[in-house]
Amino acid sequence: MTVFHEKRTVKPAFISWTLFSYSSRNYLFSFFGFFAVLMGVVFLISLLEVSDDLEDKAVPFLQIVKIVLYRLPQLSEEIMPFMILFAAMATFWKMTRANELVIIKTAGVSIWGIILPFAFCSLMIGVLSFAVINPISSALFAKNKELEQLYKKSDQAVFKVSETGLWLRQSDETGISVIHAGSVNSDLSLNRVIIFQLAEDGDFLSRYDSTKAQLADGSWILEKVWHSFPGEKPTFLEETRLPTELTMEKVQESFATPKSISFWELPYFINLLENAGFSAIKHKLQFHRLLSKPFLFIAMVLLAATFSMQQHRRGRVGLMILSGILTGFMLYFLSNFVFALGQSAKVPIALAAWSPAGVSLLLGVTMLLHLEDG
């Protein structure tokens, strides 16, 4: 009697919910573990750095701790790609050592199905990074700068851009000057300028109304000026000079830094800067860089898979792990280099902000396609 066995074709399974939740849980456990360890190390290093910086200021230790804690969320954003890379490599290597990846592949799940839970979790972490964590870290970073300036007793001028134009507060020998300008020209000269001169105790001294002000040679050069004193008739001057220690470089650098502005407020602030006539390149770069984070995190997972999932068969485990870590650092420094080129307007903003994520994704996909057997 001849027995005919029915030939069945096994269709490759993508991934089941059980496997998805199992892989996601292990990956998130590794991620938060690395997060706790790395943030502990960063906290201690920052504490030593700030303590040394404020050593001669007699700042209470609790205030130093507060300064460091205000800075910590911002630092966590900087090192989060490494957390993703290390957590993914650790999880993949753990599954490789336990032969779990072999069993999963035998069940018909492709390498892309194995990576899916890691990529999805990284995508969600990236979205939370710019949508939730960044607004919190920006607010705390601004408080950190306020505390540092308070204890360093910096005499830097205070700038603010609003819908009504530019506001500037500076100190000199005579007291305090509050400057308002309606707009800024391409040569960084100010239009529709009003300057209030106040004494140290806040008493009003005089007022300047000028059509234009140019910062040059350590002074404000005012054109077509009306100079007013309390209880006196205004005096018209074709041109006058007010001494200052400011330079236009200091003016540009003293605006709110991109790191101190929330992701949700960046478009509004960019619009204010451009309407006032100032460059918003740094803020645009920050906005696009935050948007690209989820894709950069996915790229870190692909690179981790490349250097971790095949080690069980190929040997040289330490060398492969070291290669993955060095690749992560190389991409980090490359992204900072391209970002610096973007800030100097040497490359377009979109290219500077998105190229690290794009190059990392292409590199990870290419390497996985090369290593994948089927």
C-alpha contacts under 8 A as a table, 3 or more apart, distances in Angstrom:
res1	aa1	res2	aa2	distance
10	V	108	G	7.85
11	K	108	G	7.22
12	P	107	A	7.58
12	P	108	G	4.33
12	P	109	V	5.83
12	P	110	S	7.25
13	A	16	S	7.80
13	A	107	A	7.24
13	A	108	G	5.25
13	A	109	V	4.99
13	A	110	S	7.58
14	F	108	G	7.56
14	F	109	V	5.18
14	F	110	S	6.54
14	F	113	G	5.14
15	I	19	L	6.49
15	I	20	F	6.57
15	I	109	V	6.22
15	I	113	G	5.54
15	I	114	I	7.22
16	S	19	L	5.31
16	S	20	F	6.06
17	W	20	F	4.84
17	W	21	S	6.04
18	T	21	S	5.34
18	T	22	Y	6.09
19	L	22	Y	5.01
19	L	23	S	6.05
20	F	23	S	5.41
20	F	24	S	6.06
20	F	116	L	7.82
20	F	117	P	5.51
21	S	24	S	5.06
21	S	25	R	5.94
21	S	117	P	7.57
22	Y	25	R	5.26
22	Y	26	N	6.37
23	S	26	N	5.27
23	S	27	Y	6.08
23	S	117	P	6.24
23	S	118	F	7.25
24	S	27	Y	5.09
24	S	28	L	6.01
24	S	117	P	5.36
24	S	118	F	6.17
24	S	121	C	6.78
25	R	28	L	5.27
25	R	29	F	6.05
26	N	29	F	5.11
26	N	30	S	6.28
26	N	91	T	6.65
27	Y	30	S	5.16
27	Y	31	F	6.12
27	Y	87	A	6.46
27	Y	88	A	6.37
27	Y	91	T	5.77
27	Y	118	F	6.68
28	L	31	F	4.84
28	L	32	F	6.13
28	L	87	A	7.88
28	L	121	C	7.63
29	F	32	F	5.46
29	F	33	G	6.14
30	S	33	G	5.00
30	S	34	F	6.17
30	S	87	A	5.04
30	S	88	A	7.67
30	S	90	A	7.15
30	S	91	T	6.75
31	F	34	F	5.27
31	F	35	F	5.99
31	F	83	M	6.29
31	F	84	I	6.49
31	F	86	F	7.81
31	F	87	A	4.80
31	F	88	A	7.67
32	F	35	F	4.72
32	F	36	A	6.09
33	G	36	A	5.31
33	G	37	V	6.38
34	F	37	V	5.15
34	F	38	L	5.90
34	F	83	M	6.09
34	F	86	F	7.43
34	F	87	A	6.60
35	F	38	L	5.38
35	F	39	M	5.88
35	F	83	M	6.28
36	A	39	M	5.34
36	A	40	G	6.07
37	V	40	G	5.17
37	V	41	V	6.42
38	L	41	V	5.09
38	L	42	V	6.12
39	M	42	V	4.89
39	M	43	F	5.92
39	M	72	L	7.74
39	M	76	S	6.92
40	G	43	F	5.11
40	G	44	L	6.40
41	V	44	L	5.31
41	V	45	I	6.29
42	V	45	I	5.16
42	V	46	S	5.98
42	V	72	L	7.81
42	V	75	L	7.86
43	F	46	S	5.16
43	F	47	L	5.97
43	F	68	V	6.94
43	F	69	L	7.69
43	F	72	L	6.89
44	L	47	L	5.02
44	L	48	L	6.31
45	I	48	L	5.28
45	I	49	E	6.21
46	S	49	E	4.94
46	S	50	V	6.03
46	S	68	V	6.27
47	L	50	V	5.35
47	L	51	S	5.96
47	L	64	I	7.24
47	L	65	V	6.79
47	L	68	V	6.10
48	L	51	S	5.14
48	L	52	D	6.09
49	E	52	D	5.26
49	E	53	D	6.15
50	V	53	D	4.90
50	V	54	L	6.09
50	V	64	I	6.84
50	V	68	V	7.34
51	S	54	L	5.31
51	S	55	E	5.66
51	S	64	I	6.67
52	D	55	E	5.01
53	D	56	D	7.94
54	L	57	K	5.22
54	L	58	A	7.27
54	L	59	V	6.74
54	L	151	Y	7.77
54	L	152	K	7.57
55	E	58	A	6.54
55	E	59	V	7.54
57	K	151	Y	6.77
57	K	152	K	7.25
59	V	63	Q	6.68
59	V	64	I	6.88
59	V	151	Y	7.21
60	P	63	Q	5.35
60	P	64	I	6.55
61	F	64	I	5.03
61	F	65	V	6.30
62	L	65	V	5.01
62	L	66	K	6.20
63	Q	66	K	4.90
63	Q	67	I	6.22
64	I	67	I	5.09
64	I	68	V	6.33
65	V	68	V	5.12
65	V	69	L	6.11
66	K	69	L	5.05
66	K	70	Y	6.12
67	I	70	Y	5.20
67	I	71	R	6.42
67	I	144	N	5.35
67	I	147	L	6.78
67	I	148	E	7.41
68	V	71	R	5.08
68	V	72	L	6.10
68	V	144	N	7.69
69	L	72	L	5.03
69	L	73	P	7.60
70	Y	73	P	6.96
70	Y	137	S	7.67
70	Y	140	L	4.81
70	Y	141	F	5.79
70	Y	143	K	6.81
70	Y	144	N	5.33
71	R	74	Q	5.62
71	R	75	L	6.51
71	R	137	S	7.60
71	R	140	L	6.69
71	R	141	F	5.46
71	R	144	N	6.10
72	L	75	L	5.10
72	L	76	S	6.17
72	L	137	S	7.90
73	P	76	S	4.98
73	P	77	E	6.53
73	P	133	I	7.59
73	P	136	I	7.68
73	P	137	S	4.91
73	P	140	L	7.71
74	Q	77	E	5.32
74	Q	78	E	6.77
74	Q	134	N	7.63
74	Q	137	S	5.16
74	Q	138	S	7.08
74	Q	141	F	6.68
74	Q	259	K	7.77
75	L	78	E	5.10
75	L	79	I	6.56
76	S	79	I	5.38
76	S	80	M	5.87
77	E	80	M	5.29
77	E	129	S	7.28
77	E	134	N	7.71
78	E	81	P	7.42
79	I	82	F	5.47
79	I	83	M	6.59
80	M	83	M	4.88
80	M	84	I	6.28
81	P	84	I	5.10
81	P	85	L	6.24
81	P	296	L	7.43
81	P	297	F	5.99
81	P	300	M	6.85
82	F	85	L	4.95
82	F	86	F	5.99
82	F	328	G	6.98
83	M	86	F	5.28
83	M	87	A	5.89
84	I	87	A	5.28
84	I	88	A	6.04
84	I	122	S	7.18
84	I	297	F	6.45
84	I	300	M	6.42
84	I	301	V	6.90
85	L	88	A	5.35
85	L	89	M	6.13
85	L	297	F	7.94
85	L	300	M	5.12
85	L	301	V	6.06
85	L	303	L	7.60
85	L	304	A	5.83
85	L	325	I	7.81
85	L	328	G	7.24
86	F	89	M	5.16
86	F	90	A	6.02
86	F	304	A	7.60
86	F	325	I	7.73
87	A	90	A	5.16
87	A	91	T	6.15
88	A	91	T	5.16
88	A	92	F	6.04
88	A	118	F	7.21
88	A	301	V	5.87
88	A	304	A	5.81
88	A	305	A	7.35
89	M	92	F	5.22
89	M	93	W	5.97
89	M	301	V	7.85
89	M	304	A	4.85
89	M	305	A	6.68
89	M	307	F	7.47
89	M	308	S	5.71
89	M	321	I	7.81
90	A	93	W	5.19
90	A	94	K	6.08
91	T	94	K	5.08
91	T	95	M	6.25
92	F	95	M	5.17
92	F	96	T	6.10
92	F	304	A	7.76
92	F	305	A	6.68
92	F	308	S	5.84
92	F	309	M	5.87
93	W	96	T	4.92
93	W	97	R	6.13
93	W	308	S	5.46
93	W	309	M	6.47
93	W	311	Q	7.91
94	K	97	R	5.27
94	K	98	A	6.31
95	M	98	A	5.18
95	M	99	N	6.18
95	M	100	E	5.07
95	M	101	L	5.87
96	T	99	N	5.04
96	T	100	E	6.04
96	T	101	L	5.57
96	T	102	V	7.45
96	T	308	S	7.89
96	T	309	M	6.30
96	T	311	Q	7.87
96	T	312	H	6.23
97	R	100	E	7.63
97	R	312	H	6.84
98	A	101	L	7.93
99	N	102	V	5.28
99	N	103	I	6.52
100	E	103	I	5.16
100	E	104	I	6.15
101	L	104	I	5.00
101	L	105	K	6.06
101	L	309	M	7.80
102	V	105	K	5.21
102	V	106	T	6.07
103	I	106	T	5.00
103	I	107	A	6.29
104	I	107	A	5.14
104	I	108	G	6.86
104	I	109	V	5.90
104	I	114	I	7.88
105	K	108	G	5.19
105	K	109	V	4.99
105	K	110	S	6.23
105	K	111	I	7.51
106	T	109	V	7.26
109	V	112	W	7.99
109	V	113	G	5.85
109	V	114	I	6.82
110	S	113	G	5.18
110	S	114	I	6.50
110	S	374	G	7.56
111	I	114	I	5.02
111	I	115	I	6.25
111	I	372	E	7.15
112	W	115	I	5.06
112	W	116	L	6.04
113	G	116	L	5.12
113	G	117	P	7.84
114	I	117	P	6.96
114	I	118	F	8.00
115	I	118	F	5.41
115	I	119	A	6.12
115	I	301	V	7.69
115	I	302	L	7.60
115	I	305	A	7.53
116	L	119	A	5.11
116	L	120	F	6.01
117	P	120	F	5.14
117	P	121	C	6.15
118	F	121	C	5.29
118	F	122	S	6.11
118	F	298	I	7.97
118	F	301	V	6.71
119	A	122	S	5.08
119	A	123	L	6.04
119	A	297	F	7.82
119	A	298	I	5.16
119	A	301	V	6.36
120	F	123	L	5.03
120	F	124	M	6.32
120	F	298	I	7.92
121	C	124	M	5.13
121	C	125	I	6.16
122	S	125	I	4.96
122	S	126	G	6.09
122	S	294	P	6.72
122	S	297	F	5.59
122	S	298	I	5.83
122	S	301	V	7.67
123	L	126	G	5.08
123	L	127	V	6.30
123	L	294	P	4.74
123	L	295	F	6.88
123	L	297	F	6.68
123	L	298	I	6.33
124	M	127	V	5.08
124	M	128	L	6.13
124	M	294	P	7.26
125	I	128	L	5.10
125	I	129	S	5.95
125	I	294	P	7.15
126	G	129	S	4.88
126	G	130	F	6.68
126	G	293	K	5.43
126	G	294	P	3.97
126	G	295	F	7.69
126	G	297	F	6.58
127	V	130	F	5.68
127	V	131	A	5.90
127	V	132	V	8.00
127	V	293	K	7.65
127	V	294	P	5.99
128	L	131	A	5.08
128	L	132	V	5.16
128	L	133	I	6.26
129	S	132	V	5.90
129	S	133	I	4.83
129	S	134	N	5.91
129	S	293	K	7.88
130	F	133	I	6.05
130	F	134	N	4.94
130	F	135	P	7.47
130	F	263	F	6.41
130	F	290	L	5.67
130	F	291	L	7.04
130	F	293	K	7.73
131	A	134	N	6.35
131	A	135	P	7.03
131	A	263	F	6.94
131	A	264	W	7.64
132	V	135	P	5.84
132	V	136	I	6.76
133	I	136	I	5.30
133	I	137	S	6.06
134	N	137	S	5.02
134	N	138	S	5.86
134	N	262	S	6.14
134	N	263	F	6.49
135	P	138	S	5.16
135	P	139	A	6.32
135	P	261	I	7.39
135	P	262	S	4.36
135	P	263	F	6.25
135	P	264	W	7.47
136	I	139	A	5.36
136	I	140	L	6.33
136	I	262	S	7.69
137	S	140	L	5.11
137	S	141	F	5.85
137	S	260	S	7.85
138	S	141	F	5.00
138	S	142	A	6.23
138	S	259	K	5.84
138	S	260	S	4.34
138	S	261	I	5.42
138	S	262	S	5.49
139	A	142	A	5.28
139	A	143	K	6.52
139	A	260	S	6.31
139	A	261	I	7.25
139	A	262	S	7.31
140	L	143	K	5.02
140	L	144	N	6.10
140	L	260	S	7.97
141	F	144	N	4.85
141	F	145	K	6.33
141	F	259	K	7.27
141	F	260	S	5.66
142	A	145	K	5.19
142	A	146	E	6.35
142	A	260	S	5.13
143	K	146	E	5.00
143	K	147	L	6.23
144	N	147	L	5.27
144	N	148	E	6.22
145	K	148	E	5.08
145	K	149	Q	6.11
146	E	149	Q	5.24
146	E	150	L	6.08
147	L	150	L	4.96
147	L	151	Y	6.31
148	E	151	Y	5.39
148	E	152	K	5.91
149	Q	152	K	5.00
149	Q	153	K	5.62
149	Q	154	S	5.39
150	L	153	K	5.12
150	L	154	S	7.05
155	D	171	S	7.38
156	Q	170	Q	7.40
157	A	168	L	6.97
157	A	169	R	5.62
157	A	170	Q	4.69
157	A	171	S	7.23
157	A	254	S	7.46
158	V	168	L	5.74
158	V	169	R	5.10
158	V	170	Q	6.66
158	V	254	S	7.12
159	F	166	L	7.42
159	F	167	W	5.75
159	F	168	L	4.61
159	F	169	R	6.52
159	F	251	V	7.52
159	F	254	S	6.47
159	F	255	F	5.79
160	K	166	L	6.05
160	K	167	W	5.13
160	K	168	L	6.52
160	K	255	F	6.66
160	K	256	A	7.71
161	V	164	T	7.94
161	V	165	G	5.90
161	V	166	L	4.74
161	V	167	W	6.23
161	V	255	F	7.92
161	V	272	L	6.66
161	V	273	L	6.83
161	V	276	A	7.61
162	S	165	G	5.32
162	S	166	L	6.41
162	S	167	W	7.75
162	S	272	L	6.46
163	E	272	L	6.45
164	T	182	G	6.41
165	G	180	H	7.09
165	G	181	A	5.71
165	G	182	G	4.58
165	G	183	S	5.71
165	G	276	A	5.93
166	L	179	I	7.96
166	L	180	H	5.61
166	L	181	A	5.10
166	L	182	G	6.46
166	L	183	S	6.90
166	L	276	A	6.95
167	W	178	V	7.28
167	W	179	I	5.72
167	W	180	H	4.65
167	W	181	A	6.68
168	L	178	V	5.71
168	L	179	I	4.90
168	L	180	H	6.38
169	R	176	I	7.15
169	R	177	S	5.78
169	R	178	V	4.55
169	R	179	I	6.26
170	Q	176	I	5.87
170	Q	177	S	5.38
170	Q	178	V	6.63
171	S	175	G	5.88
171	S	176	I	4.55
171	S	177	S	6.25
172	D	175	G	5.45
172	D	176	I	6.29
172	D	177	S	7.81
172	D	244	T	7.21
174	T	199	A	6.74
174	T	200	E	7.81
175	G	197	Q	7.22
175	G	198	L	5.80
175	G	199	A	4.57
175	G	200	E	4.84
176	I	197	Q	5.92
176	I	198	L	5.04
176	I	199	A	6.11
176	I	200	E	6.40
176	I	202	G	7.91
177	S	195	I	6.58
177	S	196	F	5.61
177	S	197	Q	4.59
177	S	198	L	6.10
178	V	195	I	5.65
178	V	196	F	5.09
178	V	197	Q	6.55
178	V	198	L	7.90
179	I	193	V	7.07
179	I	194	I	5.81
179	I	195	I	4.46
179	I	196	F	6.45
180	H	193	V	5.64
180	H	194	I	5.19
180	H	195	I	6.39
181	A	184	V	7.39
181	A	190	L	5.83
181	A	191	N	5.75
181	A	192	R	5.51
181	A	193	V	4.51
181	A	194	I	6.58
182	G	190	L	7.41
182	G	191	N	5.74
182	G	192	R	5.29
182	G	193	V	6.71
182	G	276	A	7.44
183	S	190	L	6.02
183	S	191	N	5.37
183	S	192	R	7.27
183	S	275	N	7.47
183	S	276	A	4.75
183	S	277	G	6.31
184	V	187	D	7.99
184	V	188	L	5.61
184	V	189	S	5.70
184	V	190	L	4.70
184	V	191	N	6.10
184	V	276	A	5.45
184	V	277	G	4.63
184	V	278	F	6.87
185	N	188	L	5.06
185	N	189	S	5.33
185	N	190	L	6.41
185	N	191	N	7.44
185	N	277	G	5.79
186	S	189	S	7.40
186	S	277	G	6.54
186	S	278	F	7.89
188	L	214	Q	7.52
188	L	248	M	7.41
188	L	277	G	7.63
188	L	278	F	7.68
189	S	212	K	6.99
189	S	213	A	5.77
189	S	214	Q	4.69
189	S	215	L	6.92
190	L	193	V	6.56
190	L	212	K	5.51
190	L	213	A	5.01
190	L	214	Q	6.39
191	N	210	S	7.87
191	N	211	T	5.70
191	N	212	K	4.61
191	N	213	A	6.59
192	R	209	D	7.56
192	R	210	S	6.04
192	R	211	T	4.68
192	R	212	K	6.00
193	V	208	Y	7.81
193	V	209	D	5.91
193	V	210	S	5.06
193	V	211	T	6.05
193	V	212	K	6.22
193	V	213	A	6.74
194	I	207	R	7.14
194	I	208	Y	5.58
194	I	209	D	4.70
194	I	210	S	6.39
195	I	207	R	5.57
195	I	208	Y	4.94
195	I	209	D	6.65
196	F	204	F	7.50
196	F	205	L	7.68
196	F	206	S	6.16
196	F	207	R	4.70
196	F	208	Y	6.65
197	Q	204	F	6.39
197	Q	205	L	5.41
197	Q	206	S	5.26
197	Q	207	R	6.12
198	L	201	D	7.80
198	L	202	G	5.43
198	L	203	D	5.44
198	L	204	F	4.68
198	L	205	L	5.23
198	L	206	S	7.30
199	A	202	G	5.13
199	A	203	D	5.16
199	A	204	F	6.52
199	A	205	L	6.54
200	E	203	D	7.42
204	F	230	P	7.88
205	L	229	F	6.61
205	L	230	P	7.15
206	S	227	H	7.22
206	S	228	S	5.59
206	S	229	F	4.68
206	S	230	P	6.78
207	R	227	H	5.82
207	R	228	S	5.09
207	R	229	F	6.65
208	Y	225	V	6.44
208	Y	226	W	5.72
208	Y	227	H	4.71
208	Y	228	S	6.44
209	D	225	V	5.46
209	D	226	W	5.07
209	D	227	H	6.58
210	S	213	A	7.02
210	S	222	L	6.10
210	S	223	E	5.93
210	S	224	K	5.62
210	S	225	V	4.40
210	S	226	W	6.51
211	T	222	L	7.71
211	T	223	E	6.21
211	T	224	K	6.07
211	T	225	V	7.06
212	K	222	L	5.96
212	K	223	E	5.48
212	K	224	K	7.55
213	A	220	W	6.17
213	A	221	I	5.39
213	A	222	L	4.55
213	A	223	E	6.42
214	Q	220	W	5.64
214	Q	221	I	5.08
214	Q	222	L	6.72
215	L	218	G	7.20
215	L	219	S	5.93
215	L	220	W	4.72
215	L	221	I	6.27
215	L	246	L	7.89
215	L	247	T	6.90
215	L	248	M	7.04
216	A	219	S	5.68
216	A	220	W	6.50
216	A	221	I	7.12
216	A	247	T	7.56
218	G	243	P	6.06
218	G	244	T	5.37
218	G	245	E	5.67
218	G	246	L	6.75
218	G	247	T	7.36
219	S	241	R	6.06
219	S	242	L	5.23
219	S	243	P	4.14
219	S	244	T	4.85
219	S	245	E	7.35
219	S	246	L	7.88
220	W	241	R	5.47
220	W	242	L	5.02
220	W	243	P	6.35
220	W	244	T	6.82
221	I	239	E	7.01
221	I	240	T	6.00
221	I	241	R	4.72
221	I	242	L	6.76
222	L	225	V	6.42
222	L	239	E	5.47
222	L	240	T	5.32
222	L	241	R	6.08
222	L	242	L	7.88
223	E	237	L	7.65
223	E	238	E	5.68
223	E	239	E	4.53
223	E	240	T	6.84
224	K	236	F	7.15
224	K	237	L	5.82
224	K	238	E	4.47
224	K	239	E	5.88
225	V	236	F	5.65
225	V	237	L	5.03
225	V	238	E	6.16
225	V	239	E	6.52
225	V	240	T	7.47
226	W	234	P	6.00
226	W	235	T	5.45
226	W	236	F	4.54
226	W	237	L	6.33
227	H	234	P	5.38
227	H	235	T	5.07
227	H	236	F	6.34
227	H	237	L	7.54
228	S	232	E	6.87
228	S	233	K	6.68
228	S	234	P	4.38
228	S	235	T	6.45
229	F	232	E	5.41
229	F	233	K	7.35
229	F	234	P	6.95
237	L	240	T	6.79
246	L	250	K	6.32
246	L	251	V	7.17
247	T	250	K	5.25
247	T	251	V	6.40
248	M	251	V	4.80
248	M	252	Q	6.19
249	E	252	Q	5.20
249	E	253	E	6.13
250	K	253	E	5.05
250	K	254	S	5.82
251	V	254	S	5.31
251	V	255	F	6.87
252	Q	255	F	5.96
252	Q	278	F	7.91
253	E	257	T	7.74
254	S	257	T	7.66
256	A	260	S	6.42
256	A	261	I	7.22
257	T	260	S	5.47
257	T	261	I	7.00
257	T	283	H	7.83
258	P	261	I	5.40
258	P	266	L	7.78
258	P	282	K	6.71
258	P	283	H	5.18
258	P	286	Q	6.27
259	K	262	S	7.64
259	K	286	Q	7.71
261	I	265	E	6.38
261	I	266	L	6.22
262	S	265	E	5.16
262	S	266	L	6.18
263	F	266	L	5.31
263	F	267	P	7.95
263	F	287	F	6.44
263	F	290	L	7.50
264	W	267	P	7.05
265	E	268	Y	5.46
265	E	269	F	6.25
266	L	269	F	5.07
266	L	270	I	5.94
266	L	283	H	6.77
266	L	284	K	7.79
266	L	287	F	6.58
267	P	270	I	5.08
267	P	271	N	6.23
267	P	284	K	7.99
267	P	287	F	7.81
268	Y	271	N	5.18
268	Y	272	L	6.35
269	F	272	L	4.98
269	F	273	L	6.21
270	I	273	L	5.19
270	I	274	E	6.24
270	I	280	A	5.65
270	I	283	H	6.45
270	I	284	K	6.98
271	N	274	E	5.26
271	N	275	N	6.06
272	L	275	N	5.17
272	L	276	A	6.13
273	L	276	A	5.11
273	L	277	G	6.29
273	L	278	F	5.17
273	L	279	S	6.64
273	L	280	A	6.07
274	E	277	G	4.99
274	E	278	F	5.40
274	E	279	S	6.33
274	E	280	A	6.42
275	N	278	F	7.58
279	S	282	K	7.97
280	A	283	H	5.34
280	A	284	K	6.13
281	I	284	K	5.13
281	I	285	L	6.09
281	I	342	G	7.82
281	I	343	Q	6.22
281	I	345	A	7.69
281	I	349	I	7.35
282	K	285	L	5.12
282	K	286	Q	6.23
282	K	343	Q	5.72
283	H	286	Q	5.02
283	H	287	F	6.23
284	K	287	F	5.08
284	K	288	H	6.30
284	K	349	I	7.21
285	L	288	H	5.29
285	L	289	R	5.88
285	L	339	F	7.61
285	L	342	G	7.31
285	L	343	Q	7.43
285	L	349	I	5.92
285	L	350	A	7.57
285	L	352	A	7.51
285	L	353	A	5.92
286	Q	289	R	4.99
286	Q	290	L	6.14
286	Q	353	A	7.79
287	F	290	L	5.35
287	F	291	L	6.41
288	H	291	L	4.98
288	H	292	S	6.22
288	H	350	A	6.95
288	H	353	A	5.66
288	H	354	W	7.16
289	R	292	S	5.19
289	R	293	K	6.53
289	R	353	A	4.86
289	R	354	W	6.73
290	L	293	K	5.37
291	L	294	P	7.17
292	S	295	F	5.57
292	S	296	L	6.30
292	S	353	A	7.25
292	S	354	W	5.98
292	S	357	A	6.54
293	K	296	L	4.93
293	K	297	F	6.12
293	K	357	A	7.45
294	P	297	F	5.15
294	P	298	I	6.38
295	F	298	I	5.05
295	F	299	A	6.22
295	F	357	A	5.85
295	F	358	G	7.72
295	F	361	L	7.52
296	L	299	A	4.97
296	L	300	M	6.33
296	L	356	P	7.27
296	L	357	A	4.33
296	L	358	G	7.59
296	L	360	S	7.01
296	L	361	L	7.29
297	F	300	M	5.02
297	F	301	V	6.54
298	I	301	V	5.12
298	I	302	L	6.46
298	I	361	L	7.37
299	A	302	L	5.08
299	A	303	L	6.26
299	A	357	A	6.71
299	A	360	S	5.36
299	A	361	L	4.56
299	A	364	G	6.26
300	M	303	L	5.14
300	M	304	A	6.09
300	M	328	G	7.45
300	M	360	S	7.41
300	M	364	G	7.97
301	V	304	A	4.97
301	V	305	A	6.15
302	L	305	A	5.09
302	L	306	T	6.25
302	L	361	L	7.33
302	L	364	G	4.92
302	L	365	V	6.75
302	L	368	L	7.49
303	L	306	T	5.01
303	L	307	F	6.41
303	L	324	G	6.96
303	L	360	S	7.87
303	L	363	L	7.80
303	L	364	G	5.01
304	A	307	F	5.33
304	A	308	S	5.93
304	A	324	G	6.50
305	A	308	S	5.17
305	A	309	M	5.32
305	A	368	L	7.74
306	T	309	M	6.27
306	T	310	Q	7.14
306	T	364	G	7.00
306	T	367	M	6.47
306	T	368	L	5.81
306	T	371	L	7.67
307	F	310	Q	6.88
307	F	311	Q	7.06
307	F	320	M	5.70
307	F	321	I	6.26
307	F	323	S	7.30
307	F	324	G	5.55
308	S	311	Q	5.58
308	S	320	M	7.24
308	S	321	I	6.86
309	M	312	H	7.19
310	Q	313	R	5.93
310	Q	314	R	6.44
310	Q	371	L	7.98
311	Q	314	R	5.09
311	Q	315	G	5.52
311	Q	316	R	7.14
311	Q	317	V	5.73
311	Q	320	M	7.03
312	H	315	G	6.02
312	H	317	V	7.61
314	R	317	V	8.00
316	R	319	L	5.47
316	R	320	M	6.35
317	V	320	M	5.24
317	V	321	I	6.24
318	G	321	I	5.23
318	G	322	L	6.05
319	L	322	L	5.06
319	L	323	S	6.05
320	M	323	S	4.97
320	M	324	G	6.31
321	I	324	G	5.11
321	I	325	I	6.35
322	L	325	I	5.14
322	L	326	L	6.10
323	S	326	L	5.13
323	S	327	T	6.03
324	G	327	T	5.08
324	G	328	G	6.30
325	I	328	G	5.10
325	I	329	F	6.37
326	L	329	F	5.09
326	L	330	M	6.03
327	T	330	M	4.99
327	T	331	L	6.20
328	G	331	L	5.23
328	G	332	Y	6.20
329	F	332	Y	4.92
329	F	333	F	6.25
330	M	333	F	5.31
330	M	334	L	6.01
331	L	334	L	4.89
331	L	335	S	6.00
331	L	356	P	6.95
331	L	360	S	7.39
332	Y	335	S	5.21
332	Y	336	N	6.39
333	F	336	N	5.06
333	F	337	F	6.12
334	L	337	F	5.02
334	L	338	V	6.19
334	L	356	P	7.24
335	S	338	V	5.19
335	S	339	F	5.96
335	S	352	A	7.89
335	S	355	S	7.76
335	S	356	P	5.20
336	N	339	F	4.90
336	N	340	A	6.12
337	F	340	A	5.14
337	F	341	L	6.42
338	V	341	L	5.00
338	V	342	G	6.26
338	V	352	A	5.28
338	V	353	A	7.76
338	V	356	P	7.92
339	F	342	G	4.96
339	F	343	Q	6.29
339	F	352	A	5.26
339	F	353	A	6.41
340	A	343	Q	5.04
340	A	344	S	6.39
341	L	344	S	5.21
341	L	345	A	6.29
341	L	346	K	5.20
341	L	347	V	5.97
341	L	352	A	7.07
342	G	345	A	4.94
342	G	346	K	5.82
342	G	347	V	5.16
342	G	348	P	6.23
342	G	349	I	5.58
342	G	351	L	7.95
342	G	352	A	5.17
342	G	353	A	7.69
343	Q	346	K	7.61
343	Q	349	I	7.98
344	S	347	V	7.92
345	A	348	P	6.63
345	A	349	I	7.57
347	V	351	L	6.77
347	V	352	A	6.39
348	P	351	L	5.36
348	P	352	A	6.24
349	I	352	A	5.20
349	I	353	A	6.16
350	A	353	A	5.27
350	A	354	W	5.83
350	A	355	S	7.84
351	L	354	W	5.43
351	L	355	S	5.32
352	A	355	S	5.84
352	A	356	P	7.71
353	A	356	P	7.08
354	W	357	A	5.58
354	W	358	G	6.08
355	S	358	G	4.88
355	S	359	V	5.72
356	P	359	V	5.32
356	P	360	S	6.01
357	A	360	S	5.17
357	A	361	L	6.07
358	G	361	L	5.18
358	G	362	L	6.23
359	V	362	L	5.20
359	V	363	L	6.03
360	S	363	L	5.07
360	S	364	G	6.05
361	L	364	G	5.17
361	L	365	V	6.10
362	L	365	V	5.25
362	L	366	T	5.98
363	L	366	T	5.24
363	L	367	M	6.17
364	G	367	M	5.30
364	G	368	L	6.16
365	V	368	L	5.18
365	V	369	L	6.10
366	T	369	L	5.21
366	T	370	H	6.24
367	M	370	H	5.06
367	M	371	L	6.23
368	L	371	L	5.06
368	L	372	E	5.74
369	L	372	E	5.24
